[in-house]
């Protein structure tokens, strides 16, 4: 059991930084939602992700052969204070198998431990990271600037 915990911790730190290092936006193209493990949680997350990715405007396809990238990952459940806590590590791989994006999602003070919420967070983060960087920084700067009359 201790080895599993250490392996999970290593995986978390190894994958928590995005794989994309350039200033170019992430190119997702058509996304196929792949495996997130076995069991009900994995299936629930996969279905929720398909829905949420479409909701934020990303293109989701039903077959891997139709895709430009594959979103997959794993769910780790551990007990904290007698309650299960679920973390999801997600990977986006290009058609040639290169990992282009990785993120780890877990509960915070503002979120629940619900897998549906993890799907919302993954979809929003992927959409944000796929948006042109200058648009996001420009929007942030614009909202922070005040007109001379204010």
N, C-alpha and C positions, 0 to 999 in steps of 0.2 A: 504494500500500500504506500509505503514511503517513497519507493521508486516512481510510482505513478504520479505522486505529488510533485516530486522533483522534476520529472519529465514534463509535466504540465506547466510548471513554473518556467522551465527553460524555453518551452515552446512559446509561452506568452511573451517573454522578453525578446526572443528571436524574431517574432513576427509582429510585434506591436508597432513598429515603425513602417510607414508606407514604403513599398518597394520602388515606387516612382521617384526618381531623384531629379529629373529635369524640370524646367519651368513650364513645359508644355502641358496642356490639359490631358488628363487620362483619356485614352480612346477606348470606349467600351464596345461600340458597335452593337450588334445583336447579341444579347446575353442569353445563355442557357443556364438555368439554375440546376446545378449538379447535386451531388450527395453531400449531406451534412451528417452522415453517420447512419446508424440503424435505429429503428424504433419509432414510437409515436412522436416524440419530440422532434426528431429529424424530419419526419414527413410533415408535421405541422409547420415547422419553420420553412421548409421548401415551398409549400403552398402559399404561405403568407408572403414570402419573398417575391414569388412570381407576381402576386397581386400588387404589392407595395412598389416594386420596381416600375411596373406599368403606371401606377398612380403618380409617380414623380416624373414621368416622361421618358423613361428609358425603354428601349425596345427589347422585349422578351420573346424568345422563340421556344417552341415545344420540343425540338430535337437538336441534339448536339451538332449534327452534321450541318444544320442551318446557321450555326452561331459563328460569331467572330471572337467571342470570349466565353469562358465558363466560370460561373461563380459557385464556389463550393466551400466547405469548411468543416468545422467540428463543434460539437456542443459538449462542454464540460460541466457536470453538475457536482457540486460539493456541498457539504453540510456546514452551515454557520449558525451557531446558537440554536441548533435543532431544526433549522429550516433549510430546504434545498436552495442553493444559489446557482443560477445558470449563467455561464459565460459562453459567448459564441465568438470563435475566431473564423474570419472569412477570408477567402483567397480569390482573386480574380486572375485567371490565366488567359493568355492570348491563344489563338488557334494553334500556334507552334509549341504551346506548353510552357511558355515563359511566364513566371509570376510577375504581374504588373501592378498589383495592389494587394495589400493585406491590412486587416484591421482587427482589433479585439474589442468586443462589446460586452459589457457587464452591467449589472444594476448599479445605480447611483442613488443619492438621496432624492433625486427628482423623478426617478423612473421606477417602474415595478419590475418584478422578476419574470414578467410575462414574455413568452417567445414572440408574440405578435408585436410587442414593443421593440424587441431586438430587431425584427424584420423592418419596422419603420425606421429605426436608427441606421441600419445598414443601407437601406435604400436612399435615405437622405444624405448620408455621408458619401456614398458612391456617386450620387448625382452632383453633390458639391465638388467633389474631387474631379469629376469629368467636365465641370464648367470651366470656361476660360478664366485663368487666374486674374487677368487684368480686369475682367468684369466684376469679380468679387471684390478686389481691392478698390476699384473705382467706386463701387456702390458703397462700400464701408467708408471711404473718404468723403463721398458726397453727403452721406447721412450725418457725418461728424462736423461738416462745415456749416457755419451759420452765415446767413446773409447780413449785410451791414445794418439792416433795419432791425435786427433782433437783439 
